[in-house]
Amino acid sequence: MPTVSFHTLGCKLNFAETATISEQFADRDFDVVPFGQPSDITVINTCSVTDEADRKCRQTIRRAIRANEDSFVIVTGCYAQLSPEDIASIPGVDAVLGTVEKLSVFQVLKSFERAEKTQTSVSCIEDATAFGPAFSAGERTRAFLKIQDGCDYTCSFCTIPMARGQSRSQSIDATVRQAHRIAERGHREIVLSGVNIGLFGTDTGESLLNLLQQLDRVDGIDRYRISSIEPNLLTDAIIEFVAGSQRFMPHFHIPLQSGDDFVLGKMRRRYRTSLYARRLGTVKRLIPHAGIGVDVIVGFPAETEERFENTQTFLESLPISYLHAFTYSERRHTAAVEQLDRMGGTPVARTERSRRNRILRLLSERKRNEFANLHIGQQRRVLWEGKVSNGRVFGFTDNYIRVSAPEGTVTEGSIDTVLLDRLQAGGTLSAAPAEFVPVA
């Protein structure tokens, strides 16, 4: 039986697509083995969101080749689309597949016979017009369902439109059918994933709100989450729907990127801080207990110290429960690099970018702890996901607070109502075993 192994870098969308590629191999009687073990074929799905991501991809590729010299190595993903020559130049890489080719390995590669020259199949990104269905369901509790791909926005720091192409959506009917398949596998939660989910349906005449309404009727799925949605695309109607739904969790992840309007303009973001604050105000008015996550980029060329302080002050004022701070990375062919003078003219020193990142990570920790503390003494539903190293089981509340309990007191994959009673490290709340009340 031929063997294949997989390694995925980057976002949950990549993991969903890797899972789909894995199923294609399994359907052809390949035995899927853990990455790092000897295998006839190795597939590496790459990310290219930052320079550091590119470096990790190259490092992973070289490590895989050294560990498995006889394996036929296929590299795909965003880095493969953006820099196929860089990958093809690595000795031991047998095939490089772009975005269009990623989910069609067996159609593009007629055999897995090694040759002297790397096979490179990378179409122009303008050819990426078809939607490639994908979902990952490797975990027992949660599945990531791809509903949208690509992006029509032109943010000045971002290469994703160059790596994934224009926005395209899966139909509502096809998405609902996949949700039924996921339910049949016993998964309790689905995370709706995409590049710019708020654009769902703009190419098909459907809408994200209608998709949410249809998914809400799928039996067997207890929880849905929207992975991330732009503030200008998060409508009052969507917020109102989530507020009234029993299955869509009171949890939003809403990218901000900067809390300074001048920087937002240079980033080519389609909103300003006033709209962002209004959106969060609507969420908290309709769903007071909602968890809200934020993405922020520090060190963008236009971000002076004063503008960074504006971001810090704005974040302090927001009713958020956590934030992810990313350090700006120059990406080839982006406006922020090619039009540096228009951005502000002076790059932020890397040491200063790191300092700002540390400040926001500390702010995130404080916000996470403050949000968790508000819930001590409350009863909330927790989906138990797995074990941690110290002999405790962890899970998440509906509004995305991490909760832990002693091993042996709860069952992975079950949903219990628990009493949240003590703050632990990392914003995790503990729950006493005696307080567990199973949910039917």
N, C-alpha and C positions, 0 to 999 in steps of 0.2 A: 504494500500500500504506500504510494508516494506521500511525502510529508511536506507541510508548509507551516511557516511561522510568521507572525505579524508583530509589528511595533508601530504605535501611533504616537505622534507628538502633536501638541496644540489643543484645539478646542473640542468640545463635545460633538460638534458636527463631524469632525474628522473621525472620532470614535464610532459614530453611527455608520459612516461610510466604510470604515474598516470592517465593521461587523457584517455589512452587506457583501463586501468582497470575500470575506471568510466563508460566508454561506455558499457563494458561488463555487469556491474550491471544495467545500464539503459535499456539495451536490454532485461533484465529479469524482467522488471517492478519494479525496485527499484526507489524510489524517492531520488535523490541526494540532501542532505541538507548541509548547511554550517558547517564546522568543529567547534565544540564547542556547537552546538545545540544537543538536544537529538536525538539519532539515534540508530537503531537496530544493525548496524554494523559500526565499525570505522576502517579505513585502514590508516596506517601510513607508508609512504615510506621514508626510512632512508638514511643517508649519513654517511661515515666513513673516510673522507679525513684527519681529524685531531683528536686529543684527544678532542678538544673543540667541534667538530661535534658530537662525541660519547656522550659527556655530554649533549648537547642540545637534542639529540635523547632520552636519558633516561628521561630527564626533560619533554619533550613533551609527551612521553608515559604515565608517571605518572600523568601529568596534565589531559590528556584525560580520564584516568581511574577515577580520582577523580570527574571529571565533569559529567561523564556518566557511573555510576557504573554498569548499566544493559546492556551496549553495548557489543557486541562480538568484541573483539579487535584483529585485524590482523596486524602484523608488518612484513614488508618486506624491500627490498633494500640492500645496501652494508653493513650496520652495521649488519643486520640480517644474511647475508651470512658469515661475518667474526666472529661474536660473538653471535651465536644463544643461547648458554647457558646463557650468561649474560641477554639477553632479556627474555628468558623463566623463569628466576628466579624472574622476577618482578611480584608480585601478581596482577592478573587482566588481564594479557596477555593470550589470548585464542589460538592464532596460530602464529607461526613464519615460514615465507616462504622465501626460498633462491632465488638466481638469476634464476635458472632453473624454479622454480615454480611460480615466480612473476606474469607472465602474464597468468597463468592457474589456477586462484583461484577456479573456479567452478569445475575443473577436480580434483584438489588436495583435496579440502575440500568438502566432500559429504554432509555435513550439517553445519549449524551455531548454533548447540546446544552446550551450554557451558558444559565443563567437569571439573573434579577435576584437571586433568593434562593437561598442555599446549601441543597442537598439534604442533610438530616441523617437518617440511618437508624441509630439506636443503641438496641438493645433493652435491657431490664433484664438485668443480669448473671445473674439467676436463670434466665433463658431459655437460658443457655449450657450446654446439657446434651449436645450432640452433639460427637463428636470429629471435628476437621477434619484429615485426613491431610496430611502435608507432609514434603518433604525437599529439601535444597539440595545440588546436586552441581556447582557452578560450577567448583570447583577440580579439577585433574586427579587429585589423589591422595586427597582426603578428602571424605566426604559427611556431612552432619548429618541424622540421621533422627529425626523427631519421633515419640515413642512414647507421650507422656502430656502432658496439658495441665491447667491449673488447679491449685488447692490447697485442701485442707480445713483447713489450719492457720490460726491466728489470731494470728500474731506481731504484737506491738503496734506495730512500726515499719513494717509492710509493707502496700502497697496492692494487691499482685498478686491476692489473691482477689477484690477489687472490680473489677479490670481483666480478669481471665481466668475467673473463676467457679470452680465446684467441680471437684474432681479427676475426670478422665475419661481413659480409656485406649483405645488402639487394640488390637484383638485380636492375639493371637500370630500367627495365620495371616496376617492382613493385613500385619503387620510383616515376617514372613519373606518374603512375596511382594515387598515393597518392597526388602528386602535383595538378593533375586535380581535385581531391576531395576537396582539400583545396581552390582552385580557385572558385569552385562552391559555397563554403560557404562565399565567398565575401572577403577573406583575401587578402591584397595587398602585403604582404612580407612573405617570407619563410626564416628561419634560418636553415641551414643544420647542424645537431647536431650529435655528436658521442663521443666516448672516444678518439680515435686517427684517425681522419677523413682521414688523408693522407694515411692510410693503406687501404682505401676503394678499394675493388676489388681484393686485393692480394689473397683472398681465392676463388674467383669466375672467375678469368681470365678477369675481366673487369677493368676499370680504373676510377679514380676520374675525370680526364679531360673529358673523354667521357660522364660521368654522367652530368657534368656541361653543356656540349654542348647540350645534350638532354633536360635538364631542361630549357635551354634558349629558347626553342621553344614552351613551354607551354603557351597557351593564358590565360590571366586573372591574371597572377602573374607579378606585376610591378617590384618587387625587390627580389633579393636573397642575402643572406650573408653566408659566411663560418664562422661558429662559432669560430673555432680555428684550426690551422694547424702547425705541427712541422716544423721548418726551413729546416731540411734536406729532408722533403717531399714536400715542396712548390717549385715546379719546375718552371723553366723559362717559360715553355709552359703554365702552369696554370696562371702565372702572365700576360703573353701576352694575354691569352684568356680574363681575367677579364678586361684588358686595352681596349679591343676592343668590349666588351659587353655593351649593354644599360641596361641590367637587373641585372647583377651581380655588386654589389656596390663596389666602390673604397675604400674598408675597409678590412683590414686583422688584425687578432689577432694571434700573433706569440709568443709562449712561449719561454722565454730565460732561466729562472731559476737562472742563475749566469752569471756575466760578467767577471769571472775569469776562465781561461782554466784549472787550477789545480782542482778547485772545480767542474767544469763541468765533468772532468774525474772521480772524486770520485762519482759524482752523476750518472755516467754511461749514460750521455747524448751522443747522436750520432752526435755531431757537436762541433765545437769550435767557439770562437768569430769571427774569420776571416770569416767563412762561414756565420754566422749570419749577419755580417755587409754587406757582398756581397748581400745577399738576400734582405735586406732593401734597398740597393743601387739600385738594379734592379727594385724594386717596385717604388721607387721615380723617377727613370729615365723614366720609362714607364708611370707612373701615378703620376705626381708631387703633385697633390692635395689629394692623398690617405691618409686616416686615418689609423694609425698603433697602435695597442694595444699590450702590453707586460705583461707576467707573470714573477714574480721574487720571489724566496724563499730566505729569510734571516735567518741566524743563523744555517745553516747546519754545522755539526761538523768540517769539513775541512776549514770553513770560518774564517780565522783570521781577525784581524782588517785591515791588509794590503789588503787582498783579498776582503774584503767588499768594501774598498775604490776603488779597481780596478773595481768592479761592478758599483759603483756610477759614476766613471769617464767614464766608457764605456756607461752607460745609458745617461749621459750628452751629449755624442758625437753623439748619434743616432737621426735620424729624426722621433721620435715617437710622438704620440699625447696624450697618457696616458699610465699608467702602473698599474697593480694590484700587490701589495706587500703582500706576504704570509709569516707568521712566521713558521719556521720549527717546526714540531711536531714529536716526536719519535713514530713510529708505530711498533707494535709487528710483528716479523717475517720478517722485512725488513733487507737488508744487512747493511744499515746505523746504525742499532741498534745491529745486531748480529755480525758485523765485525767492531766495533767502532775503534779498533786500526788501521785498514787499512784506515779508513776515516781521521784520524788525532789524534784520541785518547782522545781528550778533548772536551766535549760538551760545547757549547756556553751558558753562563749564560742567564737565561730567561729575566732578566732585560736588558741585552745587546741586545738580540733578539728584544725586544720591542723597544729599542732605534733605532736600524737600520731600523725597520719597519716604525717608525715615519719619519725618514729622507727620505725614499723613497716615502712615501705618500705625503710629502711636494714637492718632486721633481715631482711627478705625477701631482699635482695641478698646478705647474708652467708650465710643458709641455702642459697640457690641455689648460691653459689660453693662452700660446704662440701660439698654433695651432689655437685656436679660433680667436685670434686677427688678424692672417694672413688673415682671411676671412671677416673681417668687410669691408662693402662696396661692397661685391660680391652678386650676385644673385645665389641661390642654391635651389634645390628641397627639400621640407620637407614633410615627411609623418606625419600627426598629429595623436597622439596616445591617449591622455587623459588629464584630468585636474590635476592641482597641487593645493595645499591648498590655495594659495594666489589669486585664481581667474584667473589664467592663464592656457592656454592650452599648452602642450609641444609636441614636436616631434623631429625627427632626420633628419639631412641632409643625402644625399647619402654617404658622407664620415664620418658620425657618430659624428657630432657636435650637441649637444642638443640645441634646439631653443624653445623659448616661445613667445606666443602672448596673448593678452587679451581675456578672455572668451567672446564668442559671435561673434568673428571676423573670426573664422575659424571653419571647421567642422571636427570632429573626423573621421578618416578613409580616408580623402581626401589628395591628393598630390598637393601642391601649390609651385610655384616658388616665393621665397620671397627675399627681400633685407635684409641682415644681417647688423644690424646697431649699436649694443651696447653690451658690455660684462657685464654679470651679474654674480652673485655668482655661484661657481661650474663650471665655464667654459661654462655657458649657454649664448647664444647670443639671443637678442631680435629682433623682426621684427615688423616694423610699419604696422598697418592694411591697410593703404592706398597703401602699396606697393605689396599687395597680387595679384598675377596673376595666376588664376587657370590653371592647366595643363590638356589638353584634355586626 
